[in-house]
Amino acid sequence: MNGKNRNDVKPGIKVMVVKKEDQRTGKLTEGVVKDILTNSSFHPHGIKVRLQDGTVGRVQEIK
């Protein structure tokens, strides 16, 4: 799963996100979803989430 559909992203799952400052390099950060910040059911660049450590990014991959 690629994290573009909100239905696939749930609090407590492990994901790889790209932070705003890492979008040019594509560097991914691993973490566990705390909050889902995107309201729409689909986003072409990935659903925006807040991880448990406070990091905010768009989901690129669901582990």
mmCIF file of the N, C-alpha and C atoms, coordinates in Angstrom:
data_MODEL
# 
_entry.id   MODEL 
# 
loop_
_atom_site.group_PDB 
_atom_site.id 
_atom_site.type_symbol 
_atom_site.label_atom_id 
_atom_site.label_alt_id 
_atom_site.label_comp_id 
_atom_site.label_asym_id 
_atom_site.label_entity_id 
_atom_site.label_seq_id 
_atom_site.pdbx_PDB_ins_code 
_atom_site.Cartn_x 
_atom_site.Cartn_y 
_atom_site.Cartn_z 
_atom_site.occupancy 
_atom_site.B_iso_or_equiv 
_atom_site.pdbx_formal_charge 
_atom_site.auth_seq_id 
_atom_site.auth_comp_id 
_atom_site.auth_asym_id 
_atom_site.auth_atom_id 
_atom_site.pdbx_PDB_model_num 
ATOM 1   N N  . MET A 1 1  ? 0.849   -1.196 0.000  1.00 0.00 ? 1  MET A N  1 
ATOM 2   C CA . MET A 1 1  ? 0.000   0.000  0.000  1.00 0.00 ? 1  MET A CA 1 
ATOM 3   C C  . MET A 1 1  ? 0.886   1.248  0.000  1.00 0.00 ? 1  MET A C  1 
ATOM 4   N N  . ASN A 1 2  ? 0.412   2.278  -0.665 1.00 0.00 ? 2  ASN A N  1 
ATOM 5   C CA . ASN A 1 2  ? 1.252   3.450  -0.871 1.00 0.00 ? 2  ASN A CA 1 
ATOM 6   C C  . ASN A 1 2  ? 0.884   4.669  -0.025 1.00 0.00 ? 2  ASN A C  1 
ATOM 7   N N  . GLY A 1 3  ? -0.174  4.595  0.776  1.00 0.00 ? 3  GLY A N  1 
ATOM 8   C CA . GLY A 1 3  ? -0.495  5.707  1.674  1.00 0.00 ? 3  GLY A CA 1 
ATOM 9   C C  . GLY A 1 3  ? -1.221  6.871  1.038  1.00 0.00 ? 3  GLY A C  1 
ATOM 10  N N  . LYS A 1 4  ? -1.785  6.680  -0.157 1.00 0.00 ? 4  LYS A N  1 
ATOM 11  C CA . LYS A 1 4  ? -2.521  7.765  -0.803 1.00 0.00 ? 4  LYS A CA 1 
ATOM 12  C C  . LYS A 1 4  ? -3.999  7.754  -0.455 1.00 0.00 ? 4  LYS A C  1 
ATOM 13  N N  . ASN A 1 5  ? -4.511  6.613  0.041  1.00 0.00 ? 5  ASN A N  1 
ATOM 14  C CA . ASN A 1 5  ? -5.914  6.499  0.443  1.00 0.00 ? 5  ASN A CA 1 
ATOM 15  C C  . ASN A 1 5  ? -6.014  6.581  1.955  1.00 0.00 ? 5  ASN A C  1 
ATOM 16  N N  . ARG A 1 6  ? -6.888  7.468  2.423  1.00 0.00 ? 6  ARG A N  1 
ATOM 17  C CA . ARG A 1 6  ? -7.033  7.688  3.864  1.00 0.00 ? 6  ARG A CA 1 
ATOM 18  C C  . ARG A 1 6  ? -7.503  6.417  4.586  1.00 0.00 ? 6  ARG A C  1 
ATOM 19  N N  . ASN A 1 7  ? -8.291  5.580  3.896  1.00 0.00 ? 7  ASN A N  1 
ATOM 20  C CA . ASN A 1 7  ? -8.802  4.347  4.506  1.00 0.00 ? 7  ASN A CA 1 
ATOM 21  C C  . ASN A 1 7  ? -7.692  3.369  4.883  1.00 0.00 ? 7  ASN A C  1 
ATOM 22  N N  . ASP A 1 8  ? -6.547  3.444  4.190  1.00 0.00 ? 8  ASP A N  1 
ATOM 23  C CA . ASP A 1 8  ? -5.429  2.535  4.458  1.00 0.00 ? 8  ASP A CA 1 
ATOM 24  C C  . ASP A 1 8  ? -4.593  2.974  5.662  1.00 0.00 ? 8  ASP A C  1 
ATOM 25  N N  . VAL A 1 9  ? -4.719  4.239  6.058  1.00 0.00 ? 9  VAL A N  1 
ATOM 26  C CA . VAL A 1 9  ? -3.876  4.814  7.118  1.00 0.00 ? 9  VAL A CA 1 
ATOM 27  C C  . VAL A 1 9  ? -4.672  4.871  8.414  1.00 0.00 ? 9  VAL A C  1 
ATOM 28  N N  . LYS A 1 10 ? -4.154  4.216  9.454  1.00 0.00 ? 10 LYS A N  1 
ATOM 29  C CA . LYS A 1 10 ? -4.849  4.178  10.744 1.00 0.00 ? 10 LYS A CA 1 
ATOM 30  C C  . LYS A 1 10 ? -3.855  4.503  11.858 1.00 0.00 ? 10 LYS A C  1 
ATOM 31  N N  . PRO A 1 11 ? -4.306  5.159  12.916 1.00 0.00 ? 11 PRO A N  1 
ATOM 32  C CA . PRO A 1 11 ? -3.411  5.393  14.053 1.00 0.00 ? 11 PRO A CA 1 
ATOM 33  C C  . PRO A 1 11 ? -2.875  4.073  14.598 1.00 0.00 ? 11 PRO A C  1 
ATOM 34  N N  . GLY A 1 12 ? -1.583  4.047  14.917 1.00 0.00 ? 12 GLY A N  1 
ATOM 35  C CA . GLY A 1 12 ? -0.970  2.853  15.476 1.00 0.00 ? 12 GLY A CA 1 
ATOM 36  C C  . GLY A 1 12 ? -0.228  1.991  14.471 1.00 0.00 ? 12 GLY A C  1 
ATOM 37  N N  . ILE A 1 13 ? -0.370  2.273  13.160 1.00 0.00 ? 13 ILE A N  1 
ATOM 38  C CA . ILE A 1 13 ? 0.356   1.464  12.177 1.00 0.00 ? 13 ILE A CA 1 
ATOM 39  C C  . ILE A 1 13 ? 1.717   2.087  11.892 1.00 0.00 ? 13 ILE A C  1 
ATOM 40  N N  . LYS A 1 14 ? 2.661   1.243  11.464 1.00 0.00 ? 14 LYS A N  1 
ATOM 41  C CA . LYS A 1 14 ? 4.014   1.696  11.139 1.00 0.00 ? 14 LYS A CA 1 
ATOM 42  C C  . LYS A 1 14 ? 4.060   2.113  9.671  1.00 0.00 ? 14 LYS A C  1 
ATOM 43  N N  . VAL A 1 15 ? 4.608   3.315  9.428  1.00 0.00 ? 15 VAL A N  1 
ATOM 44  C CA . VAL A 1 15 ? 4.661   3.865  8.072  1.00 0.00 ? 15 VAL A CA 1 
ATOM 45  C C  . VAL A 1 15 ? 6.019   4.512  7.802  1.00 0.00 ? 15 VAL A C  1 
ATOM 46  N N  . MET A 1 16 ? 6.261   4.785  6.528  1.00 0.00 ? 16 MET A N  1 
ATOM 47  C CA . MET A 1 16 ? 7.404   5.592  6.103  1.00 0.00 ? 16 MET A CA 1 
ATOM 48  C C  . MET A 1 16 ? 6.826   6.894  5.561  1.00 0.00 ? 16 MET A C  1 
ATOM 49  N N  . VAL A 1 17 ? 7.286   8.030  6.091  1.00 0.00 ? 17 VAL A N  1 
ATOM 50  C CA . VAL A 1 17 ? 6.789   9.333  5.635  1.00 0.00 ? 17 VAL A CA 1 
ATOM 51  C C  . VAL A 1 17 ? 7.940   10.149 5.068  1.00 0.00 ? 17 VAL A C  1 
ATOM 52  N N  . VAL A 1 18 ? 7.579   11.108 4.210  1.00 0.00 ? 18 VAL A N  1 
ATOM 53  C CA . VAL A 1 18 ? 8.549   12.094 3.742  1.00 0.00 ? 18 VAL A CA 1 
ATOM 54  C C  . VAL A 1 18 ? 8.156   13.424 4.375  1.00 0.00 ? 18 VAL A C  1 
ATOM 55  N N  . LYS A 1 19 ? 9.114   14.036 5.087  1.00 0.00 ? 19 LYS A N  1 
ATOM 56  C CA . LYS A 1 19 ? 8.871   15.333 5.719  1.00 0.00 ? 19 LYS A CA 1 
ATOM 57  C C  . LYS A 1 19 ? 8.963   16.429 4.665  1.00 0.00 ? 19 LYS A C  1 
ATOM 58  N N  . LYS A 1 20 ? 8.358   17.584 4.956  1.00 0.00 ? 20 LYS A N  1 
ATOM 59  C CA . LYS A 1 20 ? 8.351   18.711 4.011  1.00 0.00 ? 20 LYS A CA 1 
ATOM 60  C C  . LYS A 1 20 ? 9.771   19.055 3.567  1.00 0.00 ? 20 LYS A C  1 
ATOM 61  N N  . GLU A 1 21 ? 10.700  19.134 4.521  1.00 0.00 ? 21 GLU A N  1 
ATOM 62  C CA . GLU A 1 21 ? 12.073  19.534 4.184  1.00 0.00 ? 21 GLU A CA 1 
ATOM 63  C C  . GLU A 1 21 ? 12.845  18.447 3.431  1.00 0.00 ? 21 GLU A C  1 
ATOM 64  N N  . ASP A 1 22 ? 12.322  17.219 3.413  1.00 0.00 ? 22 ASP A N  1 
ATOM 65  C CA . ASP A 1 22 ? 12.992  16.109 2.720  1.00 0.00 ? 22 ASP A CA 1 
ATOM 66  C C  . ASP A 1 22 ? 12.359  15.785 1.372  1.00 0.00 ? 22 ASP A C  1 
ATOM 67  N N  . GLN A 1 23 ? 11.365  16.583 0.945  1.00 0.00 ? 23 GLN A N  1 
ATOM 68  C CA . GLN A 1 23 ? 10.654  16.258 -0.298 1.00 0.00 ? 23 GLN A CA 1 
ATOM 69  C C  . GLN A 1 23 ? 11.563  16.288 -1.518 1.00 0.00 ? 23 GLN A C  1 
ATOM 70  N N  . ARG A 1 24 ? 12.554  17.181 -1.545 1.00 0.00 ? 24 ARG A N  1 
ATOM 71  C CA . ARG A 1 24 ? 13.468  17.255 -2.702 1.00 0.00 ? 24 ARG A CA 1 
ATOM 72  C C  . ARG A 1 24 ? 14.360  16.023 -2.779 1.00 0.00 ? 24 ARG A C  1 
ATOM 73  N N  . THR A 1 25 ? 14.850  15.552 -1.616 1.00 0.00 ? 25 THR A N  1 
ATOM 74  C CA . THR A 1 25 ? 15.759  14.406 -1.606 1.00 0.00 ? 25 THR A CA 1 
ATOM 75  C C  . THR A 1 25 ? 15.007  13.084 -1.597 1.00 0.00 ? 25 THR A C  1 
ATOM 76  N N  . GLY A 1 26 ? 13.762  13.096 -1.100 1.00 0.00 ? 26 GLY A N  1 
ATOM 77  C CA . GLY A 1 26 ? 12.976  11.869 -1.019 1.00 0.00 ? 26 GLY A CA 1 
ATOM 78  C C  . GLY A 1 26 ? 13.346  11.007 0.183  1.00 0.00 ? 26 GLY A C  1 
ATOM 79  N N  . LYS A 1 27 ? 14.104  11.579 1.136  1.00 0.00 ? 27 LYS A N  1 
ATOM 80  C CA . LYS A 1 27 ? 14.507  10.846 2.345  1.00 0.00 ? 27 LYS A CA 1 
ATOM 81  C C  . LYS A 1 27 ? 13.268  10.480 3.161  1.00 0.00 ? 27 LYS A C  1 
ATOM 82  N N  . LEU A 1 28 ? 13.163  9.199  3.528  1.00 0.00 ? 28 LEU A N  1 
ATOM 83  C CA . LEU A 1 28 ? 11.994  8.720  4.270  1.00 0.00 ? 28 LEU A CA 1 
ATOM 84  C C  . LEU A 1 28 ? 12.312  8.582  5.752  1.00 0.00 ? 28 LEU A C  1 
ATOM 85  N N  . THR A 1 29 ? 11.303  8.810  6.573  1.00 0.00 ? 29 THR A N  1 
ATOM 86  C CA . THR A 1 29 ? 11.404  8.667  8.019  1.00 0.00 ? 29 THR A CA 1 
ATOM 87  C C  . THR A 1 29 ? 10.386  7.628  8.458  1.00 0.00 ? 29 THR A C  1 
ATOM 88  N N  . GLU A 1 30 ? 10.822  6.679  9.285  1.00 0.00 ? 30 GLU A N  1 
ATOM 89  C CA . GLU A 1 30 ? 9.929   5.625  9.757  1.00 0.00 ? 30 GLU A CA 1 
ATOM 90  C C  . GLU A 1 30 ? 9.321   6.018  11.102 1.00 0.00 ? 30 GLU A C  1 
ATOM 91  N N  . GLY A 1 31 ? 8.068   5.646  11.310 1.00 0.00 ? 31 GLY A N  1 
ATOM 92  C CA . GLY A 1 31 ? 7.424   5.941  12.585 1.00 0.00 ? 31 GLY A CA 1 
ATOM 93  C C  . GLY A 1 31 ? 6.045   5.315  12.659 1.00 0.00 ? 31 GLY A C  1 
ATOM 94  N N  . VAL A 1 32 ? 5.390   5.568  13.799 1.00 0.00 ? 32 VAL A N  1 
ATOM 95  C CA . VAL A 1 32 ? 4.050   5.038  14.045 1.00 0.00 ? 32 VAL A CA 1 
ATOM 96  C C  . VAL A 1 32 ? 3.065   6.201  14.033 1.00 0.00 ? 32 VAL A C  1 
ATOM 97  N N  . VAL A 1 33 ? 1.966   6.040  13.297 1.00 0.00 ? 33 VAL A N  1 
ATOM 98  C CA . VAL A 1 33 ? 0.964   7.100  13.132 1.00 0.00 ? 33 VAL A CA 1 
ATOM 99  C C  . VAL A 1 33 ? 0.276   7.406  14.460 1.00 0.00 ? 33 VAL A C  1 
ATOM 100 N N  . LYS A 1 34 ? 0.237   8.703  14.808 1.00 0.00 ? 34 LYS A N  1 
ATOM 101 C CA . LYS A 1 34 ? -0.506  9.156  15.976 1.00 0.00 ? 34 LYS A CA 1 
ATOM 102 C C  . LYS A 1 34 ? -1.816  9.817  15.538 1.00 0.00 ? 34 LYS A C  1 
ATOM 103 N N  . ASP A 1 35 ? -1.725  10.779 14.603 1.00 0.00 ? 35 ASP A N  1 
ATOM 104 C CA . ASP A 1 35 ? -2.900  11.507 14.109 1.00 0.00 ? 35 ASP A CA 1 
ATOM 105 C C  . ASP A 1 35 ? -2.879  11.557 12.592 1.00 0.00 ? 35 ASP A C  1 
ATOM 106 N N  . ILE A 1 36 ? -4.065  11.546 11.989 1.00 0.00 ? 36 ILE A N  1 
ATOM 107 C CA . ILE A 1 36 ? -4.202  11.736 10.538 1.00 0.00 ? 36 ILE A CA 1 
ATOM 108 C C  . ILE A 1 36 ? -4.611  13.190 10.320 1.00 0.00 ? 36 ILE A C  1 
ATOM 109 N N  . LEU A 1 37 ? -3.822  13.927 9.531  1.00 0.00 ? 37 LEU A N  1 
ATOM 110 C CA . LEU A 1 37 ? -4.051  15.359 9.357  1.00 0.00 ? 37 LEU A CA 1 
ATOM 111 C C  . LEU A 1 37 ? -4.794  15.700 8.062  1.00 0.00 ? 37 LEU A C  1 
ATOM 112 N N  . THR A 1 38 ? -4.790  14.801 7.088  1.00 0.00 ? 38 THR A N  1 
ATOM 113 C CA . THR A 1 38 ? -5.513  15.036 5.831  1.00 0.00 ? 38 THR A CA 1 
ATOM 114 C C  . THR A 1 38 ? -6.975  14.649 6.004  1.00 0.00 ? 38 THR A C  1 
ATOM 115 N N  . ASN A 1 39 ? -7.871  15.554 5.613  1.00 0.00 ? 39 ASN A N  1 
ATOM 116 C CA . ASN A 1 39 ? -9.308  15.280 5.754  1.00 0.00 ? 39 ASN A CA 1 
ATOM 117 C C  . ASN A 1 39 ? -9.892  14.549 4.551  1.00 0.00 ? 39 ASN A C  1 
ATOM 118 N N  . SER A 1 40 ? -9.317  14.768 3.359  1.00 0.00 ? 40 SER A N  1 
ATOM 119 C CA . SER A 1 40 ? -9.879  14.139 2.166  1.00 0.00 ? 40 SER A CA 1 
ATOM 120 C C  . SER A 1 40 ? -9.560  12.643 2.133  1.00 0.00 ? 40 SER A C  1 
ATOM 121 N N  . SER A 1 41 ? -10.341 11.883 1.376  1.00 0.00 ? 41 SER A N  1 
ATOM 122 C CA . SER A 1 41 ? -10.178 10.429 1.349  1.00 0.00 ? 41 SER A CA 1 
ATOM 123 C C  . SER A 1 41 ? -8.992  9.990  0.501  1.00 0.00 ? 41 SER A C  1 
ATOM 124 N N  . PHE A 1 42 ? -8.480  10.896 -0.368 1.00 0.00 ? 42 PHE A N  1 
ATOM 125 C CA . PHE A 1 42 ? -7.350  10.563 -1.242 1.00 0.00 ? 42 PHE A CA 1 
ATOM 126 C C  . PHE A 1 42 ? -6.477  11.801 -1.406 1.00 0.00 ? 42 PHE A C  1 
ATOM 127 N N  . HIS A 1 43 ? -5.155  11.608 -1.429 1.00 0.00 ? 43 HIS A N  1 
ATOM 128 C CA . HIS A 1 43 ? -4.237  12.705 -1.753 1.00 0.00 ? 43 HIS A CA 1 
ATOM 129 C C  . HIS A 1 43 ? -3.131  12.151 -2.634 1.00 0.00 ? 43 HIS A C  1 
ATOM 130 N N  . PRO A 1 44 ? -2.871  12.773 -3.795 1.00 0.00 ? 44 PRO A N  1 
ATOM 131 C CA . PRO A 1 44 ? -1.896  12.218 -4.738 1.00 0.00 ? 44 PRO A CA 1 
ATOM 132 C C  . PRO A 1 44 ? -0.464  12.144 -4.211 1.00 0.00 ? 44 PRO A C  1 
ATOM 133 N N  . HIS A 1 45 ? -0.116  12.970 -3.224 1.00 0.00 ? 45 HIS A N  1 
ATOM 134 C CA . HIS A 1 45 ? 1.249   12.961 -2.678 1.00 0.00 ? 45 HIS A CA 1 
ATOM 135 C C  . HIS A 1 45 ? 1.348   12.187 -1.373 1.00 0.00 ? 45 HIS A C  1 
ATOM 136 N N  . GLY A 1 46 ? 0.254   11.601 -0.929 1.00 0.00 ? 46 GLY A N  1 
ATOM 137 C CA . GLY A 1 46 ? 0.246   10.832 0.315  1.00 0.00 ? 46 GLY A CA 1 
ATOM 138 C C  . GLY A 1 46 ? -0.548  11.543 1.394  1.00 0.00 ? 46 GLY A C  1 
ATOM 139 N N  . ILE A 1 47 ? -1.147  10.754 2.275  1.00 0.00 ? 47 ILE A N  1 
ATOM 140 C CA . ILE A 1 47 ? -1.936  11.294 3.385  1.00 0.00 ? 47 ILE A CA 1 
ATOM 141 C C  . ILE A 1 47 ? -0.985  11.902 4.411  1.00 0.00 ? 47 ILE A C  1 
ATOM 142 N N  . LYS A 1 48 ? -1.283  13.115 4.856  1.00 0.00 ? 48 LYS A N  1 
ATOM 143 C CA . LYS A 1 48 ? -0.425  13.778 5.847  1.00 0.00 ? 48 LYS A CA 1 
ATOM 144 C C  . LYS A 1 48 ? -0.775  13.274 7.245  1.00 0.00 ? 48 LYS A C  1 
ATOM 145 N N  . VAL A 1 49 ? 0.255   12.888 7.990  1.00 0.00 ? 49 VAL A N  1 
ATOM 146 C CA . VAL A 1 49 ? 0.064   12.343 9.334  1.00 0.00 ? 49 VAL A CA 1 
ATOM 147 C C  . VAL A 1 49 ? 1.058   12.966 10.317 1.00 0.00 ? 49 VAL A C  1 
ATOM 148 N N  . ARG A 1 50 ? 0.738   12.850 11.609 1.00 0.00 ? 50 ARG A N  1 
ATOM 149 C CA . ARG A 1 50 ? 1.677   13.171 12.680 1.00 0.00 ? 50 ARG A CA 1 
ATOM 150 C C  . ARG A 1 50 ? 2.079   11.847 13.314 1.00 0.00 ? 50 ARG A C  1 
ATOM 151 N N  . LEU A 1 51 ? 3.380   11.624 13.420 1.00 0.00 ? 51 LEU A N  1 
ATOM 152 C CA . LEU A 1 51 ? 3.873   10.394 14.043 1.00 0.00 ? 51 LEU A CA 1 
ATOM 153 C C  . LEU A 1 51 ? 3.924   10.568 15.555 1.00 0.00 ? 51 LEU A C  1 
ATOM 154 N N  . GLN A 1 52 ? 4.124   9.468  16.270 1.00 0.00 ? 52 GLN A N  1 
ATOM 155 C CA . GLN A 1 52 ? 4.136   9.512  17.735 1.00 0.00 ? 52 GLN A CA 1 
ATOM 156 C C  . GLN A 1 52 ? 5.254   10.383 18.284 1.00 0.00 ? 52 GLN A C  1 
ATOM 157 N N  . ASP A 1 53 ? 6.345   10.552 17.517 1.00 0.00 ? 53 ASP A N  1 
ATOM 158 C CA . ASP A 1 53 ? 7.442   11.410 17.981 1.00 0.00 ? 53 ASP A CA 1 
ATOM 159 C C  . ASP A 1 53 ? 7.243   12.877 17.606 1.00 0.00 ? 53 ASP A C  1 
ATOM 160 N N  . GLY A 1 54 ? 6.093   13.195 16.983 1.00 0.00 ? 54 GLY A N  1 
ATOM 161 C CA . GLY A 1 54 ? 5.785   14.584 16.635 1.00 0.00 ? 54 GLY A CA 1 
ATOM 162 C C  . GLY A 1 54 ? 6.112   14.965 15.204 1.00 0.00 ? 54 GLY A C  1 
ATOM 163 N N  . THR A 1 55 ? 6.807   14.093 14.479 1.00 0.00 ? 55 THR A N  1 
ATOM 164 C CA . THR A 1 55 ? 7.149   14.358 13.084 1.00 0.00 ? 55 THR A CA 1 
ATOM 165 C C  . THR A 1 55 ? 5.878   14.422 12.226 1.00 0.00 ? 55 THR A C  1 
ATOM 166 N N  . VAL A 1 56 ? 5.816   15.413 11.331 1.00 0.00 ? 56 VAL A N  1 
ATOM 167 C CA . VAL A 1 56 ? 4.691   15.531 10.390 1.00 0.00 ? 56 VAL A CA 1 
ATOM 168 C C  . VAL A 1 56 ? 5.219   15.276 8.987  1.00 0.00 ? 56 VAL A C  1 
ATOM 169 N N  . GLY A 1 57 ? 4.510   14.417 8.250  1.00 0.00 ? 57 GLY A N  1 
ATOM 170 C CA . GLY A 1 57 ? 4.927   14.127 6.878  1.00 0.00 ? 57 GLY A CA 1 
ATOM 171 C C  . GLY A 1 57 ? 3.826   13.412 6.126  1.00 0.00 ? 57 GLY A C  1 
ATOM 172 N N  . ARG A 1 58 ? 4.106   13.164 4.851  1.00 0.00 ? 58 ARG A N  1 
ATOM 173 C CA . ARG A 1 58 ? 3.140   12.462 3.999  1.00 0.00 ? 58 ARG A CA 1 
ATOM 174 C C  . ARG A 1 58 ? 3.539   10.995 3.858  1.00 0.00 ? 58 ARG A C  1 
ATOM 175 N N  . VAL A 1 59 ? 2.556   10.125 4.038  1.00 0.00 ? 59 VAL A N  1 
ATOM 176 C CA . VAL A 1 59 ? 2.817   8.685  3.993  1.00 0.00 ? 59 VAL A CA 1 
ATOM 177 C C  . VAL A 1 59 ? 3.216   8.277  2.579  1.00 0.00 ? 59 VAL A C  1 
ATOM 178 N N  . GLN A 1 60 ? 4.371   7.620  2.459  1.00 0.00 ? 60 GLN A N  1 
ATOM 179 C CA . GLN A 1 60 ? 4.856   7.106  1.173  1.00 0.00 ? 60 GLN A CA 1 
ATOM 180 C C  . GLN A 1 60 ? 4.721   5.581  1.095  1.00 0.00 ? 60 GLN A C  1 
ATOM 181 N N  . GLU A 1 61 ? 4.745   4.948  2.261  1.00 0.00 ? 61 GLU A N  1 
ATOM 182 C CA . GLU A 1 61 ? 4.750   3.492  2.291  1.00 0.00 ? 61 GLU A CA 1 
ATOM 183 C C  . GLU A 1 61 ? 4.166   3.037  3.621  1.00 0.00 ? 61 GLU A C  1 
ATOM 184 N N  . ILE A 1 62 ? 3.359   1.982  3.571  1.00 0.00 ? 62 ILE A N  1 
ATOM 185 C CA . ILE A 1 62 ? 2.803   1.386  4.788  1.00 0.00 ? 62 ILE A CA 1 
ATOM 186 C C  . ILE A 1 62 ? 3.525   0.073  5.026  1.00 0.00 ? 62 ILE A C  1 
ATOM 187 N N  . LYS A 1 63 ? 4.088   -0.072 6.204  1.00 0.00 ? 63 LYS A N  1 
ATOM 188 C CA . LYS A 1 63 ? 4.885   -1.260 6.537  1.00 0.00 ? 63 LYS A CA 1 
ATOM 189 C C  . LYS A 1 63 ? 3.998   -2.456 6.847  1.00 0.00 ? 63 LYS A C  1 
# 
